[in-house]
Amino acid sequence: MRITKEEFQQLLTSEGFKLFKRYLKKLEENEKEGWARGAYTTELADGTIQLNAAAIGRVKLLQELQSDDLTYEVILETVNDRE
């Protein structure tokens, strides 16, 4: 599926997309709050390392999805690389 750059810009300014970005931000905040509460710890160091690594990956992904660097060109290039 392809959309034009203008359609992409309309998507970015839509209320639905703004709501989705707030949702992503809330998920990121929840992960960070979990970290602060010690939610990613186990009795064994290896388990704690794995839980923390997974949480770091989730936060980085959420940040990337919210990034202003996520442009029409970047998305199109990424999609084309995988087709």
N, C-alpha and C positions, 0 to 999 in steps of 0.2 A: 504494500500500500504506500502510495506517495501522496504527500500534500505539498502545497506551494509554500514558499517562505512567508507569504502574506497570511496564509491559513495558520501556519505555525505561530506567527506573531499574535494572531487573534486568540489562539489557544492560551498563550502565555498571559494574556490580559483577561481571560475569562474568569468569572467568579468561581467556577468549578475547579479550575487549576489553582487559583489562590487558596481555596479551601484544602486542596490536596497538598500543597506546599506547607500549610499550617499543620496538617496531619503528620507529614514527614518530620517537621521540626519537633512536634510533640513526641514522636517516637524516639528521636535523637535525645531529647531531654530526659525521657524515661530511662533510656540506657545509661545515661550519665548519672542520673539519680540512683539507679541500681548499683552502679560502681561505688558511689559515695556511701551507700548503705552496706557495702560489702557483700552484695548479692552474688558476686562471681567468685566465690571462694569455696573450697572444699577442704576436707581434712588432709588431703594429700597435695603437695606442691604441684605435681604434674596436672592434677585436675584443675587447680586454680589457674595455672598457666593456660590451659586449654580454654577454660571459660572466659578468661580475660582476652585471649587472642580472638575468640569468636565475637566478643562484644566490641573489640576495637574494629574488627572487620565490618560489623553492622553499622557502627557509627560512621566510619569512613564512607561506606556506601550511601548512607542517608545524607551525609554532607555533600557528596558528589551529585546526588539527585537534586539537591537544592541549589547547586552552584549556578551562578550567573554565567559561568564558562560553558554551560550546557547549551550550545547554540544550535541553530538549524543545520549549519554546516557540519558541526561535530557529530550530530545525530545521524545525518545523511551519510557521512563518511563511515561511521561505525556500522550502520545497517548494510551499506554496500559491501563492506569488508566481509560480512558474514553470509552474504547471499551467494 
